[in-house]
Amino acid sequence: MNPNPASLWTLAGGVYNPHPGGTFSASGLGMVLVFFGALTLIGGVVVTVGTVRSAERPAKFTAAAFFLSLGTVLVGVGWWLA
């Protein structure tokens, strides 16, 4: 049972058209960046909530700030491209 590759590319946001003469789609890349940025933001919130209950606060707050910043940048750039 082979999945239809065309539907997989559509599911991935149409970032790349695998057919000959295919073109790169900035809007597809933007949607993918927004998706992964949102996941990164959720990860940053989870790390932040876990940090409040932890004794290793300085290191974990640095990780939380990194994830929140990276997620914000990914969502912003993705939104701009989409």
N, C-alpha and C positions, 0 to 999 in steps of 0.2 A: 504494500500500500504506500505509494509515493505521494507526498503532498504536492500540490500544485505550486511550482516555484513562483509563479506570477503573484499568487495570493500572499506568499511569504514576503515578497518585496513590497507589496502594498501594505502589509502589516507592519513592516519596518519603516514605514513612512516614505517609501519610494526614494530612498537616498541615492540609489544607483540603479539605472536601467540595465539589466544584464544582456539585453539584446544588442546585436551589432549596431554600432553607431549610437549607442546609448549615451545619455547625457546625465551629468551630475545635477542634482536638484538641491538648491540651497534651502528651499522651504522644507523639504524632507529632512535635511540635516538639522534644521531648526527645531522641528518637532521631536527628533530624537534627543537633541540637547535639552529641551524643556523637560522631557520625560526623565532623563538621567539626573538633571538638576533637581527635579522634584524629589526623586529618590534620595539624593544626597542631602537635601534639606531635611527630609524626614529622618535620615540617619543622624544629622546634627542635632535635631530635637531629642532623639532617643539618647544620644551621648550626653546631652545637657541634663536631661532628667536623671540619668544614671549617675552623673557627676555630683548632683546635689546630695545623693545618699552615700557618696564614697569619701574615703579618707585621702585619696590621691587627687585632690582637687586641682592644683595648678597644672599638672600634666594633662588631665582630662579636659579642663576648660580650654587649653590650647587646642586639643583635638576637636572639641566642639566648635570653637571659633573657626578653625580651618574648614570643617565640613559645612558650616553655615555660610561662610564666605564663598567657598567653591560652588555650593549649590546656587547661591544668589547670582554669581557670575554666569553659570551655565544656563540658568533660566533666562537671565537678561539677554545673553547673546543668542540663545535659541529663539526667544520671542522676537528679537530684531530680525533674525534670518527668516523666520516663518512669516 
